[in-house]
Amino acid sequence: MSQTTSLLSKKTIDIIQSTVPVLEQYGEQITKRFYQLLFSKHPELLNIFNHANQQQGRQQKALAASVYAAAKHIDNLEAILPVVKQIAHKHRSLGVKKEHYPIVGQHLLLAIKDVLGDAATDDIIEAWKEAYGVIADVFIQVEAQMYKEAELKAGGWKDFRKFIVQKKVKESAVITSFYLVPEDDGTISDFLPGQYVSVKVNIPGETYTHIRQYSLSDAPGTGYYRISVKREAATEDRPAGIVSNYLHDCVNEGDVLELSAPAGHFTLDMTKETPVVFMSGGVGITPLLSMANTLAAKQPERKVTFIHAAVNGEVHAFDSHLVRLAEEKEALRYYVCYQSPSDTDRRHPHFAKEGYIDLAFIQSVVQHPDADFYFCGPIPFMKTVYQALKEWGVSEEQIHYEFFGPAGDLTK
C-alpha cells in the first residue's frame, strides 16, 4: 500500500491532510449526506446495504471513521491495512463489486461539496478525487483476491449459494440455531473459527433483498454450517429486526436460504499454545463458541477460561453444552454472570457473579493475564471489557474482538 501512496503528489497529500480537522468535525454530516445522495440515485444498492444500520446511524459513523483514518494516514496507508482487510471481508461477503466504487466515489465527493459548501475548494475536491481513486484501487485489489480465494477453495463458491435448513433448534427464549447444508449436495468450504456468513433473504412485502451477517456458531469440519440468530425485538431506539424475526417466524426445516462463503478477520489463532480467555455477552457467544468447540477438538490441553454474561438463564443459549465441555475438558473453566438472576439461576453450578462483568471479577477468575482475550457482545459490554483489560495492562496484541455490524470505537 505504501507504493500506492507514492502515486499521489505531495500537493495532494498535503491537501488531504489539511482536511483532517474538518473531517473530524463534519465527517458524520458528510457520510449522512453521502448515503442520502447514493440511495436517491442508485436505490438498487439497497439490496446490499443493511437498512437497519442506516436508520440507526451506525453505518454513517463507521464510514466517517474510515474516511477520517484514510485522510490521517494518506502518506502511509500501510497503517490502515488491518482496517482495509476487515472492511474487505464484509464487502466480499455482501457482494460489493469493482463497479460499485466509482459510484461511491462520485457521491462521496458530492456530499463533501454539499456539506462544506465554499470551503470545499476545487483543489480540495480534486485532491480527494485523486486520493479516493488510489484508496478504492487498494480495496478493489484486496477484495478481488478474497473473491478468488473463496471461489477456488475446496468446496468454495462465488457470490451466493443455496442451502437447505436441515435442522432448526431453539437454544434459548431469544436465540434459535439453523443447521444449513448445501442444496446441491456438494462439499462446503472450511472456515476459521470466528468467521461468519452472509444470509440473503427476499421477504414478502419488502421492495429490496436483505442481507445479514451471522457468525458460524459451531466448529469447522462438521459437514454443515450453523448460525444462531437472536430475535431482535423492538426497543425505544430501534424497530424490530426484520431479518431475525423473519428467520425465527417464517423459515423452517426444509426451507432454502442463500449464503455467501465464510468470511471475517476475527479468528482464533491456532498456531499458539497460550491460554485463552473468551468473554461473551448475549448472542456474542456465537463466534466464541465456534472457537471453544475447535479448541476442545484440536487443542484439548490448551487452557481456556469461558465467561458468559446474560440477563438471566432464560435468554442464555448453549449453557448445557458449555457445562458439558467444562466437565469433559479439564483445561476449560466456565463462569456465568447474570444481570438479573432468578433463584434457579443462582443455583447454576457455574454461576459466578450477579450484575455486570468488571475488572475485579475478570482478575478473580483469570489465572493467566498473559492470555489471549477474545470477546464479543453488545457495544456497552465490549467497551467495559476492553477498558478493563487496558486498565489491567493487557497489550493490544493480546486483545481480539468482533463488532456485530459496522465497527465502532471502544476507547470512548
N, C-alpha and C positions, 0 to 999 in steps of 0.2 A: 504493500500500500504506500510505502514511502516513495516508490517510483511513480505512482500515480500523482502524488502531491507535487512532484517535480514538474509535472505538466502544467502547473499553474504558475503564472508570473508572480514576481514579488509584489507587484502593484495589486494584483487580485488578492493575494494572501493578506496583505496589509488592510485592504478594504474590508474583507470578510471579518478579520479580527477586530476591526474598529466597530463592527456591528454587534459584537458580543454583549455589551451592556444593554443595547436596545432589545436584543432577543431575550435577555433575562427579564426585562420589564414587560415586553409586549408579546412574548412567544406564544402564550396561550390564546391571545386575541387573534394572532396571525393564523394559528392552526385551526381555531374555530371557524374563522372566515374561509380558510382553505377548504375544509370539508363541506361548507355550505356551497361554495362555488363548484367543487368537484362533483357533488351529487346532483346539483341542479343541471349540469351539462352532461354528466355521464351516470345516470341513475342505474345503469346496468352493473356498476361496481358495487351496488348494494347487495349483489349476490355473493360478494366476497367478504365485505366488512361486517363486523359484529355490531348490529344496530343498538344493542343494549349498552355497549361500551361508548358508543357515540352519545347516547342520551345522558349517560352518567358523567360524561366529560373525561373519562379515563383515557380514551384514545387521543384526545386533543393534548392532554398533559404529557402523555408518552411521546408523541411526535414532537412537541415543543422541546422536551428534554433532549431528544435525539438531534434536532436541528441545532440546538444550543451547543451540544457536545461536538458536533461536526465543525461548527464555527470556531469554537475554542481551540480545537486541535487540528485546524486546517493545515498547519505547517508540519503536522506529524500524525497522519491518520492511523498509523500503526496503533496509537494509543486507544482507539475506539474499536479495534478489530474484534475483541470479545463481544461487544455490543452488536456489531455488524453481524456476526455469526449467529447470535441469539435471535435477532430480528429475521435473519435469512431463513432460519429453521421454521419460524412461524409463516413466513411468506411462501416457502416451498410447500408447507403443509396445507396452506389455504388455496394455492394455485395462482399466486401472483406471478405474472409473466413479464418478459422483457418489454413487450409493447405497452405495458401499463406505465412505465417510468416516464416517458415523455409527457403523458397526460398529467401525471402527478406534478412534474416539474413546471409545466405551464401554469397550473392553477396555484401552485405554491408562490410563484413569482407574482401572480395577480393578487394574491392575498397580502403579500408583503407590501405591494404598492397601495392596496386599498386601506390597510391599517395605518401605515406610516405616512401616507399622503406625500406631500412635497419633500419630506425628509428622505424618502426613497428616491434618491437622485438616479439619473441614467447610469452613472458609474457604479452605484451600488447594485442596481438591478442587473447590469451586465456582469459584474463580478459574481453575483450569486448564480446567474445563469451558467457561467463557466464552471463554478465550483460544483453546482448541482450535477452537471454533466459528468464530472470526474467521480463524484461520490456515487452517482447512480451506476456508473460502469463497474465500480467495485462490487456493489450489491448484485448486479446482473451476473458478473463472473462467479461470485461465490455461490449464488443460487443455481446457476447453470450446472455447476459441479455437483451440488446437492441433488438436483433433479436426476442427473446422470447416475449418481451412486444409488439413489433409491430405486431406479428402474432396473439397473443391471445387477443389483444384489440378488442372491439366490432367493426365489420366492417374492421378489420385489415387483413393483408395477409403477406405471405412470399415472399421474393425476388421481382419479378416484376409482375404487373397485367395490363391487357389490359383495356384502357379507350378510349371511343369514343369522338371525338371533337364535342360537342353539338352545340357550337357557336364560331365563330371567329370574333373578333371585333378590328378594328383599333383604337387605343387610341391616337396616335399622328403620326407625319411623320415617326417616327422610332420605335414605340412600338405597338405591337399587342397582344391582350389577347386571350387566348384559354380557353374555358369553357369545363371541362372534366367530364364525367360521366362513371361509370364502364360498360364495355361491357356485364358483366354477370347480370346486373340489381340488383346486391346486394347492401347492405349498404356500406358506406365508413367510415373509422375511423375518429374520431375527430382529431383535431390538435391544437397546441398552436399558437396564433397569432405571426408571425415572422418566423415560420418554413418553410421548403422547401420540394420539392420532387425532385427525380432524374428522368429524362426522357431519355429513351434509344431508339436510332433510328438506323436503318440499312439504310444507304444512298447509293443509286445505284452508283456503281463505286468505293466505298470505301471498302478496304480489311477488316477493323475491324469495330465493332459497336462503336458508340459514345454515351457517357453518359454525360449529363449536369444537373446541379442542379439549379432549379429555385424556387424563393420564391413564396409562395402562397399569392396572392395579394388581397384576399377577406377574410372576417371574417369566422370562422368556423360555421358549422351548416346550410349551405345553400343547401346541397344536391349535390353540385358539388365542384370540385377543380378548381381554376382559376390561371393560370400562365400568366404573362405579360412579353413578351420577346422583348428585344431591338435587332434590326437588327445591327449586328456588322460589320461595313464597314471596308475595308482595310485601313490601315494607313502606315506611314513610318516604324513604329515599329513592326507591326504585319499584317498577312494576314486577309482576311475577315473571320468572324466567320462561320465555315462550318455548325454548327447545327442551329444557329439562322437564317441564310439565308435559310436553308432547311425548317425550320418551317414556315417562312414568305412566301416563294415562292411555296412550294410543298405540305404542309399539309393544308387540307381544312375541312370544316364541313362534318362529317360523316366518316372521316379517323380515324385510330386507332393508339394510342401511348401507349408505355409501361411505367408504373410509379412504382417507389418504394413507400412504405408507408412514410408518412411525418416524417421528422427528423429535428434536429437542436437545438442548445443551445441558440440562440439569440431570446428570447421570452419575451413577456410583462408580468410583474409581476402584476397579477390581485388581489393579496392579499393586495396591498397597496392602499391608497387613496391620496397619494401625487400628486402634479401637475406633468404633463408630458410634455416634450418638444421633438418633433420629428423634425429632420433635415435631409433632403434627397437631394441628388444630382443626377439628371438624373433618370436612371432606379432604383436607390437605393430607390426610393419611394415605391417599391412593398411590402417589409415586413412591412414598417411603415404604409402603407395604411390598411393592414390587422389589425394592432394594433388599428389604429384610428377608423375603422369601428366597431371593437369589443367594444371599449370604448363607442362609440356612442350608441350601443345597450345595453351594460351590465352595464356601469357606466357613464350615461349621465351627471351627475353632476360633474364628475372629470375634473379639469381644464386642458385643452390641448392647447399647442401652436404648430402649424404645420408650419414649414418653409421649403419651397422647392426652390431649385436652379436649373436653367436650362439655356441653351444657349439663348433660346428665346421661344416665345409662340408656334412656330411650332412643337417643339420637347417635349413640356410639356404635359405629359399624366395625365389623371384623374383630370384636373383642374376644369371642370364643376361640378364634383362630390364633390370636396372639397369646392368649392364655396357654393354649396347647403348645405353641412354639416355645414359650418360656419353660414349660415342663419338660419338653423333649430336648432342648438345646441348653446345655449348662452355661454356654458362653453368652446367652441372651437374657437380659434382665428387663422387666416390663413394669412401667409405672403409669397409673391412671390419675388424671386430675379432673375433677368435675366442678364446674362453676356453681351449680345448684343441685347437689346430690340428694337423692331420696334416702330413706333409711336403708333400703335394699342396696343402693349404690355404696353406702358406707361399709357394707359388709363384703364388698368385692375383694377378692384375695390380693389384688394388686392396687387397691385404692391407696393413694399416697398423699393427696392434697385436696382440700376444698378451696375454691376460689380460682385465682389465676396463677400461671407459671411466673416465677420471678427468679432473680439471680440466686437468692439464698436457697431456693428449692433446687435449682439446677446443680449448684455446688454440693448440695447434700446427697444427691443420688449419682452424680457423675464422678467416677473414681479416676478418670483419665482426662485431665484438662488438655493433654496433648492430642486428644482425639480429633477426628474429622467430624464436624457438626453439619447435619443436613436437616433443613426444616422447611415446612410448607403449611399454609393455612390462611385465615383471614389476615388482611393487612395489619390491623392493630396487634394481633398475636405475633406476626412476624417482626414488627417494629420492636416489640417488647423483648423477644428472643434475641434479635440482632444487637440491640443496645446493651442487653445484659451480658452477652458474650464479649462485646467490645470492652465493657467495664471490667470484665474478668481478665482482660488482656489476651484474649484469643486472637490469633493473627487472621488476616483476611484469607490467607491461603488455606486455613482450616474451616472456613465458613462457606457453606453452599446452600442456596435457597432458590425457590421457584415461585414466581407470581402466577396465579391463575388469571389470565388476561394481560392487558398491557402492563409493562414494567412500571414500578413506582420507585420511591425513594424511602429507604428505611432509616435514614440518618436524621430525618426531621420529625 
